[in-house]
């Protein structure tokens, strides 16, 4: 029996707040204090290892860092 699931490479969303935080001299601890987010959550976004993005978290990060969403998220073509 053939599988009905076909893998197709649609590309990926890359998340990078590390670069902009370093440019602005903002630390993870500062983000945690200003947003009220857990350190582990901020660290996952910082490392780019987050799997499911949260609209509220992204809004808080952009507000505190002073950036737009397209400054920290990028679509990478396959």
DOBAFI-360888 format. One record per atom (N, C-alpha, C): residue in one letter; atom name; x, y, z. Coordinates in Angstrom, 3 decimals. Layout:
N
res; atom; u; v; w
A; CA; X; Y; Z
...
//
This chain:
78
res; atom; u; v; w
X; N; 0.838; -1.177; 0.000
X; CA; 0.000; 0.000; 0.000
X; C; 0.886; 1.244; 0.000
X; N; 0.614; 2.158; -0.879
X; CA; 1.371; 3.405; -0.974
X; C; 0.891; 4.405; 0.073
X; N; 1.813; 5.172; 0.576
X; CA; 1.483; 6.206; 1.550
X; C; 0.831; 7.389; 0.852
X; N; -0.157; 7.969; 1.492
X; CA; -0.796; 9.153; 0.918
X; C; -0.065; 10.426; 1.341
X; N; 0.874; 10.274; 2.267
X; CA; 1.644; 11.427; 2.720
X; C; 2.875; 11.558; 1.836
X; N; 3.020; 12.701; 1.226
X; CA; 4.149; 12.969; 0.363
X; C; 4.938; 14.121; 0.979
X; N; 6.217; 13.885; 1.247
X; CA; 7.059; 14.928; 1.806
X; C; 7.448; 15.902; 0.716
X; N; 7.264; 17.151; 0.995
X; CA; 7.671; 18.184; 0.057
X; C; 8.377; 19.274; 0.859
X; N; 9.485; 19.727; 0.369
X; CA; 10.247; 20.771; 1.045
X; C; 9.650; 22.127; 0.682
X; N; 8.987; 22.745; 1.646
X; CA; 8.371; 24.054; 1.429
X; C; 9.259; 25.193; 1.908
X; N; 10.423; 24.860; 2.406
X; CA; 11.294; 25.864; 2.979
X; C; 11.142; 25.859; 4.486
X; N; 11.607; 26.914; 5.128
X; CA; 11.563; 26.957; 6.584
X; C; 11.492; 28.401; 7.050
X; N; 10.987; 28.582; 8.253
X; CA; 10.988; 29.884; 8.900
X; C; 12.204; 29.912; 9.822
X; N; 13.051; 30.890; 9.631
X; CA; 14.209; 31.046; 10.489
X; C; 13.942; 32.209; 11.433
X; N; 14.301; 32.011; 12.676
X; CA; 14.045; 32.998; 13.704
X; C; 15.370; 33.427; 14.302
X; N; 15.629; 34.741; 14.307
X; CA; 16.912; 35.220; 14.815
X; C; 16.738; 36.538; 15.561
X; N; 16.559; 36.443; 16.889
X; CA; 16.548; 37.667; 17.687
X; C; 17.936; 37.933; 18.268
X; N; 18.769; 36.926; 18.228
X; CA; 20.113; 37.049; 18.802
X; C; 20.878; 38.220; 18.181
X; N; 20.868; 38.303; 16.879
X; CA; 21.621; 39.333; 16.171
X; C; 21.162; 40.729; 16.561
X; N; 19.864; 40.956; 16.538
X; CA; 19.346; 42.295; 16.840
X; C; 19.530; 42.640; 18.314
X; N; 19.432; 41.628; 19.192
X; CA; 19.665; 41.873; 20.617
X; C; 21.126; 42.264; 20.855
X; N; 22.038; 41.591; 20.179
X; CA; 23.459; 41.917; 20.322
X; C; 23.762; 43.317; 19.786
X; N; 23.132; 43.665; 18.664
X; CA; 23.329; 44.995; 18.080
X; C; 22.859; 46.093; 19.025
X; N; 21.775; 45.820; 19.747
X; CA; 21.187; 46.819; 20.646
X; C; 21.676; 46.686; 22.086
X; N; 22.522; 45.696; 22.344
X; CA; 23.058; 45.513; 23.684
X; C; 22.019; 45.064; 24.705
X; N; 21.066; 44.265; 24.270
X; CA; 19.998; 43.761; 25.141
X; C; 20.307; 42.314; 25.508
X; N; 20.159; 41.983; 26.786
X; CA; 20.427; 40.623; 27.246
X; C; 19.132; 39.836; 27.413
X; N; 19.282; 38.525; 27.495
X; CA; 18.129; 37.657; 27.726
X; C; 17.460; 38.021; 29.051
X; N; 18.249; 38.280; 30.087
X; CA; 17.688; 38.630; 31.390
X; C; 16.876; 39.923; 31.330
X; N; 17.317; 40.883; 30.545
X; CA; 16.548; 42.117; 30.385
X; C; 15.209; 41.836; 29.708
X; N; 15.230; 40.981; 28.701
X; CA; 13.993; 40.616; 28.004
X; C; 13.039; 39.921; 28.970
X; N; 13.560; 38.999; 29.767
X; CA; 12.748; 38.259; 30.734
X; C; 12.074; 39.233; 31.709
X; N; 12.846; 40.171; 32.244
X; CA; 12.299; 41.124; 33.213
X; C; 11.247; 42.043; 32.602
X; N; 11.481; 42.486; 31.383
X; CA; 10.565; 43.447; 30.748
X; C; 9.318; 42.801; 30.159
X; N; 9.391; 41.518; 29.804
X; CA; 8.251; 40.857; 29.169
X; C; 7.458; 39.973; 30.120
X; N; 8.105; 39.520; 31.196
X; CA; 7.443; 38.588; 32.103
X; C; 7.440; 37.159; 31.583
X; N; 8.185; 36.909; 30.512
X; CA; 8.269; 35.567; 29.935
X; C; 9.272; 34.732; 30.725
X; N; 9.126; 33.431; 30.660
X; CA; 10.076; 32.537; 31.304
X; C; 11.410; 32.582; 30.566
X; N; 12.485; 32.447; 31.314
X; CA; 13.833; 32.488; 30.745
X; C; 13.996; 31.442; 29.645
X; N; 13.480; 30.249; 29.893
X; CA; 13.618; 29.157; 28.919
X; C; 12.926; 29.489; 27.595
X; N; 11.788; 30.166; 27.658
X; CA; 11.064; 30.549; 26.437
X; C; 11.896; 31.552; 25.643
X; N; 12.386; 32.571; 26.313
X; CA; 13.198; 33.586; 25.638
X; C; 14.462; 32.950; 25.063
X; N; 15.068; 32.047; 25.803
X; CA; 16.288; 31.366; 25.348
X; C; 16.033; 30.582; 24.061
X; N; 14.878; 29.928; 23.976
X; CA; 14.555; 29.169; 22.750
X; C; 14.414; 30.093; 21.542
X; N; 13.782; 31.227; 21.731
X; CA; 13.688; 32.196; 20.635
X; C; 15.087; 32.722; 20.299
X; N; 15.868; 33.012; 21.314
X; CA; 17.223; 33.532; 21.137
X; C; 18.101; 32.543; 20.363
X; N; 18.001; 31.272; 20.710
X; CA; 18.793; 30.227; 20.051
X; C; 18.220; 29.823; 18.695
X; N; 16.991; 30.246; 18.394
X; CA; 16.349; 29.858; 17.140
X; C; 15.861; 28.425; 17.154
X; N; 15.622; 27.864; 18.353
X; CA; 15.191; 26.471; 18.466
X; C; 13.696; 26.342; 18.758
X; N; 12.995; 27.464; 18.779
X; CA; 11.556; 27.424; 19.034
X; C; 10.860; 26.739; 17.863
X; N; 9.862; 25.922; 18.156
X; CA; 9.160; 25.180; 17.107
X; C; 7.822; 25.820; 16.770
X; N; 7.064; 26.153; 17.802
X; CA; 5.763; 26.791; 17.595
X; C; 5.828; 28.230; 18.090
X; N; 5.540; 29.146; 17.189
X; CA; 5.606; 30.551; 17.527
X; C; 4.305; 30.999; 18.156
X; N; 4.410; 31.860; 19.155
X; CA; 3.253; 32.373; 19.870
X; C; 3.108; 33.866; 19.546
X; N; 1.918; 34.250; 19.100
X; CA; 1.656; 35.628; 18.700
X; C; 1.916; 36.621; 19.834
X; N; 1.482; 36.292; 21.032
X; CA; 1.679; 37.176; 22.179
X; C; 3.164; 37.317; 22.508
X; N; 3.885; 36.215; 22.492
X; CA; 5.321; 36.248; 22.779
X; C; 6.044; 37.089; 21.733
X; N; 5.721; 36.880; 20.468
X; CA; 6.360; 37.648; 19.404
X; C; 6.070; 39.137; 19.549
X; N; 4.842; 39.482; 19.925
X; CA; 4.482; 40.887; 20.135
X; C; 5.292; 41.491; 21.263
X; N; 5.426; 40.756; 22.357
X; CA; 6.209; 41.243; 23.497
X; C; 7.672; 41.435; 23.117
X; N; 8.228; 40.451; 22.409
X; CA; 9.630; 40.541; 22.005
X; C; 9.870; 41.754; 21.107
X; N; 9.021; 41.934; 20.114
X; CA; 9.178; 43.066; 19.197
X; C; 9.044; 44.398; 19.937
X; N; 8.099; 44.484; 20.856
X; CA; 7.892; 45.715; 21.621
X; C; 9.120; 46.055; 22.452
X; N; 9.624; 45.078; 23.197
X; CA; 10.751; 45.321; 24.095
X; C; 12.051; 45.560; 23.323
X; N; 12.262; 44.795; 22.270
X; CA; 13.491; 44.954; 21.479
X; C; 13.420; 46.218; 20.621
X; N; 12.201; 46.616; 20.244
X; CA; 12.039; 47.784; 19.382
X; C; 12.290; 47.455; 17.933
X; N; 11.662; 46.368; 17.488
X; CA; 11.871; 45.931; 16.105
X; C; 10.542; 45.496; 15.497
X; N; 10.567; 45.187; 14.228
X; CA; 9.418; 44.633; 13.526
X; C; 9.593; 43.124; 13.403
X; N; 8.501; 42.440; 13.178
X; CA; 8.537; 40.986; 13.052
X; C; 9.476; 40.539; 11.935
X; N; 9.460; 41.256; 10.825
X; CA; 10.330; 40.854; 9.705
X; C; 11.810; 41.100; 9.996
X; N; 12.124; 41.774; 11.102
X; CA; 13.518; 41.940; 11.519
X; C; 14.059; 40.680; 12.194
X; N; 13.147; 39.856; 12.733
X; CA; 13.585; 38.689; 13.504
X; C; 13.131; 37.353; 12.936
X; N; 12.217; 37.380; 11.969
X; CA; 11.746; 36.138; 11.329
X; C; 11.967; 36.235; 9.833
X; N; 12.445; 35.143; 9.249
X; CA; 12.721; 35.143; 7.816
X; C; 12.283; 33.808; 7.208
X; N; 11.754; 33.876; 6.013
X; CA; 11.409; 32.669; 5.280
X; C; 12.608; 32.263; 4.445
X; N; 13.013; 31.012; 4.594
X; CA; 14.140; 30.467; 3.825
X; C; 13.575; 29.510; 2.777
X; N; 13.781; 29.842; 1.520
X; CA; 13.290; 29.000; 0.435
X; C; 14.003; 27.654; 0.429
X; N; 13.324; 26.622; -0.096
X; CA; 13.963; 25.297; -0.159
X; C; 15.129; 25.273; -1.135
//
